[in-house]
């Protein structure tokens, strides 16, 4: 099956996390849902993936603290404008003031997050993606 056909068949989840252990854990968890999972280490890599596959991405699960020029909040602000249909979960163990800058439509989930909460959000994102596709 061609890559393009895979993306059409299953909505995608984008994990944006610089810690490889946390990223792998989130990927293993989201692979239990109907989502095809793509992993990124930073927001710049995530934006490049969004530019390529944005119409197929149903969920972004991102950490606030990321290496590079953009953090998870910057990513959330760009996603809200450019891909408003994508559900976004943002997580961090160090909330601080930066979390207050998150757009209203972003779900904040403090670390340590519960697997069941993440899976619930993934299922909602899948349902929403199916609705988009039915209309498109």
C-alpha positions as CSV (number, residue, x, y, z in Angstrom):
1,X,0.0,0.0,0.0
2,X,1.4,3.4,-0.9
3,X,2.1,6.0,1.9
4,X,-0.6,8.2,0.5
5,X,-3.2,5.4,0.7
6,X,-2.2,4.6,4.3
7,X,-2.8,8.3,5.3
8,X,-6.2,8.2,3.6
9,X,-7.2,5.0,5.4
10,X,-6.3,6.1,8.9
11,X,-6.2,9.5,10.6
12,X,-2.8,10.4,12.0
13,X,-1.4,11.4,15.4
14,X,1.7,13.6,15.6
15,X,3.8,13.2,18.8
16,X,6.2,16.1,19.5
17,X,8.5,15.3,22.4
18,X,12.2,15.6,22.7
19,X,12.6,12.9,25.4
20,X,12.9,9.6,23.4
21,X,11.5,7.5,26.3
22,X,8.4,9.7,26.8
23,X,8.0,9.9,23.0
24,X,8.1,6.1,22.6
25,X,5.7,5.6,25.5
26,X,3.2,8.1,23.9
27,X,3.6,6.4,20.5
28,X,3.0,2.9,22.0
29,X,-0.1,4.3,23.7
30,X,-1.5,6.1,20.7
31,X,-0.9,3.1,18.5
32,X,-3.6,1.3,20.6
33,X,-6.1,3.8,19.0
34,X,-7.1,3.9,15.3
35,X,-4.4,6.6,14.7
36,X,-1.3,6.1,12.5
37,X,1.5,7.6,14.7
38,X,4.3,9.9,13.5
39,X,7.0,11.0,16.0
40,X,8.9,14.3,16.0
41,X,11.6,15.6,18.3
42,X,10.8,19.3,17.9
43,X,8.3,21.9,16.7
44,X,10.1,22.6,13.5
45,X,10.0,18.9,12.5
46,X,6.3,18.9,13.4
47,X,5.6,21.9,11.3
48,X,7.3,20.3,8.3
49,X,5.2,17.1,8.8
50,X,2.0,19.3,9.1
51,X,2.8,21.0,5.8
52,X,3.1,17.6,4.2
53,X,0.2,15.7,5.9
54,X,-1.9,18.4,7.7
55,X,-5.2,17.3,6.2
56,X,-4.7,13.7,7.6
57,X,-3.6,14.7,11.1
58,X,-6.3,14.4,13.7
59,X,-4.3,14.8,16.9
60,X,-1.1,16.5,18.0
61,X,0.4,15.5,21.4
62,X,3.2,17.9,22.2
63,X,5.4,18.8,25.1
64,X,5.7,22.5,26.0
65,X,9.5,22.4,26.4
66,X,11.1,21.5,23.1
67,X,14.5,22.2,21.6
68,X,14.9,24.7,18.8
69,X,13.3,28.1,18.2
70,X,9.7,27.1,18.8
71,X,8.2,25.4,21.9
72,X,4.9,23.5,22.2
73,X,2.9,26.7,22.9
74,X,4.3,28.3,19.7
75,X,3.4,25.2,17.8
76,X,-0.2,25.3,19.3
77,X,-0.6,28.9,18.2
78,X,0.4,28.1,14.6
79,X,-1.8,25.0,14.5
80,X,-4.8,26.9,15.7
81,X,-4.4,29.3,12.7
82,X,-3.3,27.0,10.0
83,X,-5.0,23.7,10.9
84,X,-7.9,24.6,13.2
85,X,-9.6,21.2,12.9
86,X,-6.7,19.3,14.5
87,X,-7.2,18.4,18.1
88,X,-4.1,19.4,20.2
89,X,-3.0,18.1,23.6
90,X,-0.1,19.9,25.2
91,X,1.7,18.5,28.2
92,X,4.5,19.6,30.6
93,X,5.9,18.8,34.0
94,X,6.8,22.5,34.4
95,X,3.7,24.6,33.6
96,X,4.9,28.1,34.6
97,X,3.4,31.1,32.9
98,X,4.0,29.8,29.4
99,X,0.9,27.5,29.6
100,X,-1.3,30.5,30.0
101,X,-0.5,31.5,26.4
102,X,-2.1,28.3,25.0
103,X,-5.1,28.9,22.7
104,X,-8.5,28.1,24.1
105,X,-9.0,25.1,21.8
106,X,-5.9,23.3,23.2
107,X,-6.2,20.7,25.9
108,X,-3.6,21.0,28.6
109,X,-2.6,17.8,30.3
110,X,0.0,18.0,33.1
111,X,2.7,15.4,33.4
112,X,2.6,12.7,34.6
113,X,-0.5,12.2,32.4
114,X,-2.7,9.2,32.6
115,X,-2.8,6.7,29.7
116,X,-6.5,6.5,29.8
117,X,-6.9,10.3,29.5
118,X,-4.6,10.3,26.4
119,X,-6.5,7.4,24.8
120,X,-9.9,9.1,25.5
121,X,-8.6,12.2,23.6
122,X,-7.2,10.0,20.8
123,X,-10.6,8.4,20.3
124,X,-12.3,11.8,20.2
125,X,-9.8,13.0,17.6
126,X,-10.5,9.8,15.5
127,X,-14.3,10.5,15.7
128,X,-13.8,14.1,14.7
129,X,-11.5,13.1,11.8
130,X,-14.2,10.6,10.5
131,X,-16.7,13.5,10.6
132,X,-14.5,15.7,8.5
133,X,-14.0,12.9,6.0
134,X,-17.7,12.3,5.7
135,X,-18.3,15.9,4.9
136,X,-15.3,16.2,2.5
